[in-house]
Amino acid sequence: MSSLHYLQLSGSHHELGVQLGQFGATAFHKHLLPSSAWAELSQWRGSEAIKTIQNLVQNHFPQIAQEIEGLAEGLAIPLEDAYIWNSRGDLWAMAPDSCSSVLQTQPVPRITHNEDGDPGFYGHCGVIEFAPTAGTRFTSFVYPGSIAGHTFAANEHQLCMSVNNIRALFARPGMPRMVLCRAILNCKTVAEAVALLRAHNRSGAFNLNLGDVSGAIHSVEFNEANVSDLPIAAPYFHANHAVHDAMRNYPQIITGSSGYRQIQGDDLVKNHNTVDALAILGDSAHNRFPIYRRDAADTDNENTIATADFIYGAAGLEWHVYDGPQTQPLFSFQGLTRI
């Protein structure tokens, strides 16, 4: 039995949200709602921050607001709670998200990514095709209770994205980072995605690894104050804190796992023109802070839930999804076509 569910959803944005909520409802209620993470986040109920966030999304991204409204309906939770969970990293620096990515351009442009998250969600996540009746088609890894796009995904324009958490401190209420990532899945190019980020008042922080059919591979870091766009030439590794020169001094939390994974990753990619990205993401040499994380006693309470490998070849974007980087693919795609 696969560790990841595979679904095909279609309909209006509201209907997509309802279906997505129904998919994740059991795990959301059984695992998340009794958790310490939800106890921390639920303190934001009734806050001005959530009211501001909800108004921003409704005014600037009404179709995504419809997806969140449908998500709440499908989950059978209050709309405010759906906004709180989908703004978790904008409200709380230690929200349970993580990940690691390897970027390279030789011999072909490529983004390879470990999706690290709450181990209680292992076996309850999905790779889901979204076909809105009005809008851009895309396929995305999805956690229970979350909108699509803040993990790894590709769209009909062959734009691909992987996302790494940055634990920013002192974020102000603004456009939620997960909503911005969902909006990027409507973009055609890396340049268009970066322009979208710069056009909005942001709240929390993320590292986005973006590629398009032109062969562009970029590492993008953003927070409330800045957007840093770094084109990639040599092999590059990113964990869960800001490392760009323009971003590293903004207030953030660097956990032991993120710090050590960044050190190990940097060492494994330096002085190489090309690297074995899946081997790097499967590295467990460090006995306490490995890159590949399946320890029940992980120091950040996060495990590798899935691995994605996006490759731009002569035929365009081909990509594969694995249970882990040293296993056979669970799913393979040419663009959005499953092969």
Summary of the structure (lengths in Angstrom):
residues: 339
radius of gyration: 18.1
end to end distance: 19.0
largest distance: 51.9
contacts: 1256
relative contact order: 0.16
helix: 31%
strand: 29%
